[in-house]
Structure formats: C-alpha cells, structure tokens
Amino acid sequence: MVESWVNSAERIGVDLHLELSGAGGRRAVLIRALREAVRSGRLAAGTRLPPYRSLAADLGVARNTVADAYAELVAEGWLTARQGSGTRVAAGVTSAVPGRRGGGEAAPGGEGSRAARPVPVRARGPRHDLRQGTPDASAFPRAAWSASYRRALQAAPSEAFGPGDPAGRGELREALSEYLARARGVRAEPDRIVVCSGFAHALRLLFGQGGGGVLRGPLAVEAYGLGFHREVLAAAGVRSVPVALDEYGARVEELGGQRAVLLTPAHQFPTGGPLHPERRAGVIEWARARGALVVEDDYDGEFRYDRKPVGALQGLDPERVIHVGSVSKSLSPALRLGWMVLPGRLVGPVLAAKGEREAWASVPDQLALADFLVSGSYDRHVRRMRQRYRARRDRLVAMLAERAPQVEVTGVAAGLHAVLRLPPGTEGSVVKAAAWQGVALDGLAAFRHPEAGMVAPDGVVIGYATPPEHAYGAALEALCGVLPPG
C-alpha cells in the first residue's frame, strides 16, 4: 500500500505530508510514517499534529485507528498529548534513527516495536563559556535593529529586491565610507568598498581556490592567529609564512620576498597589543619597496579601554593596504556582514571573483545596517558595549589578582578577550581541567602557526565578552578553580 496525504492549513495551521507505505495494517503503517517523520526532522519538536478526527477523515480510516496510533506514540515518548494543547511532537527526541545498529541492521522487535525508543537530547555546550571571538549574544540591540530594519524596508526602492549588486548596496557602502573615516581613520570612497560576509569570505575572494585568486602567495602571517584562517589559505593553495611576535607586535623587519602580509595591527590576535608605530611605518615601507600588499584584519578596532583608539593601518597608504572589517564582534556573527576597503586597482578583479550576483550578504540586512549606522544606533551600541566589556575586563583582572596572583593577565587594553600567562608546563593541564569542569576556553598553543620558531609561552585565552551578564560571575569562579595554584 502506498498513499500520501497533505493536511489543509485551515485545520491545524500548518501543512503536513506523510508517505504511507510498506507492509502491515493501517495503524502500523501510520505509526511507522509518523515515527520516520520525527526521526528525519521533518516534524520538529513542538509541532502540533492534526486532531485525530481530521487525520482520519483525510486518510479515509476509522477514527480509532488514528487515536490508537497517537496513543502508541505517546506511550513510546515520540508525542505528547495535553488537554487544550492537542497532540505534539515531544521535546527531547533526536533525528537519529533509534533502535539501529551499525551497518543498518534493525534492532530486535522490528521498526514498529516498542524497542525503537526516542533518544533524549543532551544539553549542548559547556556550563561556562569563556571562548574567545564572540560578543555577548544576549546584548544584541533587538529593538534598535528592528526599528532600522523596518525603516530600511519601507524606504527601499523596488529594485533592491531584485538581483543584488556584487559590490553591495550603495546605501551601505555610503554609510560605511562615512563611519570608517570618522571612527577608524580609513580613507575610502564608497566605490572602493566591497561588501562580503566576513573575514574568511574576504580571504576566499582575495586568494581564491588553487591559487586562482586576485592575490598570490606566499603570504606572511603573524606567528599566532586563527587556525581557521590558515586553513582557508591552505585550501586556496597559499603557503603561509609565520612572522615572529614580541611586545611590540609583529616583527615586520623579518618580512622578505612575500607578496603580501596579513596583520591584526590594532590589537594583535590573540596575544594583544597594537603594532608599534615604527613597525606600522616599516610595513608600509616594505610594501612600497616590494610592490606588496598588507591585508589588515580590523576585527575589534572599536573596543579600546585604556588609551586612545589606534587608527586603521589603511590610512597610511590606501593603495597598499586592504582593510577588512565586519560586525561579528560589534553586533553579532549571525548577521554575516563584513566589508573590504580595496586599493582602486583591485576593485574590478575582486568583483569579478565574486560574480555577477550577490549571493552572500542579505540585501535587507545590508539596508538595515546602513540605517543602523546613519541613525547613530551603531555608535550608541558600541559605546554601551565598550563600557560593559571594560567592566567585565576589570572584574576579571581584579578577581585574578586576588585569587590567582601567580597568573599574569595580558592583552587587555582592548578587545573582547584576555591572555592569561601560566607557569611553564601548565597549559595542557589547565585546558584539560577546564574541559573536565565544564569551562570552555582556548589554550594559547591552539593559535600557534605550526612552523613558528619563536618561544612558545604557556597560556590560555579567555573570552570575557562571551557569557551573558547573569552567568559571568559563575564563569569567573569556575575559571579560578582550574588555574594552577600559586
């Protein structure tokens, strides 16, 4: 028997589709179809099912057949039934096929037996999340963003909802041009800005796949940085060459015949600290002398606490520096909005690499961000979060001074994370103890370039911006519990 049905939206508010097939009576076939729909994820937890009378009418079966099938699945834990709420898919079941062994062999009792039980979903994530790279998600400015979104949609011309411009919406590029000049010292006309979905996307556009991008390697990189970025480069066939770091940032005097260098000059990631002014000038001189380029990752330039903001390196030579930024740290990584400010000669090649249609950044989101910038909401949000993150940093430093004075805290003049310098030989044990206690953090060694020759200090990277406000105190207590004794 093969039969399918689609329940009308008027009866339950959603469309449902089931495939009834296989051997057995109608009750067994219906149970099997409903169970498979939950397993596959097509019926998500909380989905309300049709009243059994409606489903029976759709299928042309007795009401008792559907009622018995529902009752069986409620008893097994697949569904819940509550007076006034109807029958729903139960919370805490996975889409993995229960009752299966390796190799696809059916468990004893068959697919329709009570041996096929839903598997409870385990809570995901650590108890205390101190991983770097993420702002406090609970602080996203929902009301202000919603207001910008509504205004942007109401004011948008009809053509905004057609095929996108690979450079990005003009409204956003205009707004970014004004903001970046004012807040970051970037020198850029709107036609030099290309909107992308973040820094990794910018790398893919610049270096392409298999060496076929706008730029070619080898590429010099800081000895400590995001491994994910190195993986993007490796996938593009680009060899990365590590440049040593010290308290003044990257040792740019070590640069040689590379075609480009990737730097985090405003706040070295993850060790902290800005690139020294003499080295900022030195890397520009190197780029001019070699005909090379500097790729500037300005990932958290807005968040400085103890000194004046360090302007973008791009301001020293817009024809030698590619400035890349995003809202991942300032607003949310979920928005997937970033930008490149390019030397004039690279705009055409980057747009050609991107393609004729914008397939990466939502046009309504671009329009909303433009309004968010122009209305001043972005500045207000950044100022508010700068105060909050500074208070969190101060709380971290104070607690460590009291509870773990043997630990040196560095890299805290800016950004959303700190580096805790540990006694030699203790990093591995601290990372393991943290994992055991449910504290998520990153060891400093995880960011080290595999070919780096500099001395490897022990340390952990703490993202003090990540936890929601109500959970921050408990996270700090848990952190102190895993640090080595003094």
Salt bridges, closest charged atoms under 4 A:
GLU3 OE1 - ARG26 NH1 3.68
GLU19 OE2 - HIS17 NE2 2.67
GLU36 OE1 - ARG39 NH1 3.50
ASP58 OD1 - ARG11 NH1 2.61
GLU72 OE1 - ARG27 NH2 3.65
GLU72 OE1 - ARG114 NH2 3.26
GLU76 OE1 - ARG35 NH2 2.92
GLU105 OE2 - ARG101 NH1 3.29
GLU111 OE2 - ARG39 NH1 2.98
GLU111 OE2 - ARG100 NH2 3.54
ASP129 OD1 - ARG131 NE 2.86
ASP136 OD2 - ARG388 NH1 3.64
ASP136 OD2 - ARG392 NH2 2.96
GLU159 OE2 - ARG169 NH2 3.16
ASP165 OD2 - ARG173 NH2 3.86
GLU171 OE2 - ARG169 NH2 2.87
GLU178 OE2 - ARG182 NE 2.98
GLU189 OE1 - ARG192 NE 3.48
ASP246 OD2 - ARG251 NH1 2.92
ASP246 OD1 - ARG279 NH1 2.74
GLU253 OE2 - ARG251 NH2 3.14
GLU254 OE2 - ARG251 NE 3.33
GLU296 OE1 - HIS323 ND1 2.93
ASP298 OD2 - ARG184 NE 2.78
ASP298 OD2 - HIS323 NE2 3.74
ASP300 OD2 - HIS267 ND1 2.96
ASP306 OD1 - ARG390 NH2 3.74
ASP306 OD2 - ARG393 NH1 2.68
ASP317 OD2 - ARG288 NE 2.73
GLU319 OE2 - ARG192 NH1 2.62
GLU319 OE1 - ARG345 NH1 3.59
GLU358 OE1 - LYS354 NZ 2.51
ASP371 OD1 - ARG151 NH2 2.71
ASP379 OD2 - ARG182 NH1 2.93
ASP394 OD1 - ARG393 NH2 2.65
GLU469 OE1 - ARG388 NE 3.93
GLU469 OE1 - ARG392 NH2 2.90
GLU477 OE1 - ARG403 NH2 3.07
